[in-house]
Amino acid sequence: MPNPDQTLIEQLALAAAGPRAVEFLAARPEVLWSAEIAYQALLAPAHPGPVSLAERHAVAAFAAFLQGDLAVQSHYRGLLRLTMSDRLADTAYIEAEARRAIPPGDRIAPPRLRPMIRETLGPRLSAALDHAGALALRPDLASGDGLRAAGWQDGAAAILSRIVALVAFQGVLIGGLRACLDAVSGDVSERVA
């Protein structure tokens, strides 16, 4: 059960790398709280405005599935299932499409949802997930054209883009922290041996 006294980054670090990770993060409280403020504003706002909570959580989960960190994926899978509990099949489609979007080797074009999935999720959410996939995997090819064509306003597009950036930051931070702790553990075991 998450500790309400911990930021999401601390919870993810604990899940991914254990208690030493949380101790390591304690030296940078400003990073923790800045990330927490961004998380609350983007994924748990009191007034969601032009992007519903379900849409926010779907985009965050899709981006998490693309970026690959298991602790981050687990968090956003749970958040998505909670928000879209009446559409559990759709949550499975979102995860499966993200996993399908990561082929071996180089990617020439940003991932796009398959037509069957687009039909199931609808044009608005499909465009948001296409945008998230482009930002996550091919930011050089990302544009807001598909979002605008699906009826998204520029302010909403900015929110979606910030969500993808936040999830990427979380994944990189947790992955980097895990790598640092693994390296330190390896150094200690090499000195003992």
Rosetta blueprint (number, residue, H / E / L):
1 M L
2 P L
3 N L
4 P L
5 D L
6 Q L
7 T L
8 L H
9 I H
10 E H
11 Q H
12 L H
13 A H
14 L H
15 A H
16 A H
17 A H
18 G L
19 P H
20 R H
21 A H
22 V H
23 E H
24 F H
25 L H
26 A L
27 A L
28 R L
29 P H
30 E H
31 V H
32 L H
33 W H
34 S H
35 A H
36 E H
37 I H
38 A H
39 Y H
40 Q H
41 A H
42 L H
43 L H
44 A L
45 P L
46 A L
47 H L
48 P L
49 G L
50 P L
51 V L
52 S L
53 L H
54 A H
55 E H
56 R H
57 H H
58 A H
59 V H
60 A H
61 A H
62 F H
63 A H
64 A H
65 F H
66 L H
67 Q H
68 G L
69 D L
70 L H
71 A H
72 V H
73 Q H
74 S H
75 H H
76 Y H
77 R H
78 G H
79 L H
80 L H
81 R H
82 L H
83 T H
84 M L
85 S H
86 D H
87 R H
88 L H
89 A H
90 D H
91 T H
92 A H
93 Y H
94 I H
95 E H
96 A H
97 E H
98 A H
99 R H
100 R H
101 A L
102 I L
103 P L
104 P L
105 G L
106 D L
107 R L
108 I L
109 A L
110 P L
111 P L
112 R L
113 L L
114 R L
115 P H
116 M H
117 I H
118 R H
119 E H
120 T H
121 L H
122 G L
123 P H
124 R H
125 L H
126 S H
127 A H
128 A H
129 L H
130 D H
131 H H
132 A H
133 G H
134 A H
135 L H
136 A H
137 L H
138 R L
139 P H
140 D H
141 L H
142 A L
143 S L
144 G L
145 D H
146 G H
147 L H
148 R H
149 A H
150 A L
151 G L
152 W L
153 Q L
154 D H
155 G H
156 A H
157 A H
158 A H
159 I H
160 L H
161 S H
162 R H
163 I H
164 V H
165 A H
166 L H
167 V H
168 A H
169 F H
170 Q H
171 G H
172 V H
173 L H
174 I H
175 G H
176 G H
177 L H
178 R H
179 A H
180 C H
181 L H
182 D H
183 A H
184 V H
185 S H
186 G H
187 D H
188 V H
189 S H
190 E H
191 R H
192 V H
193 A L
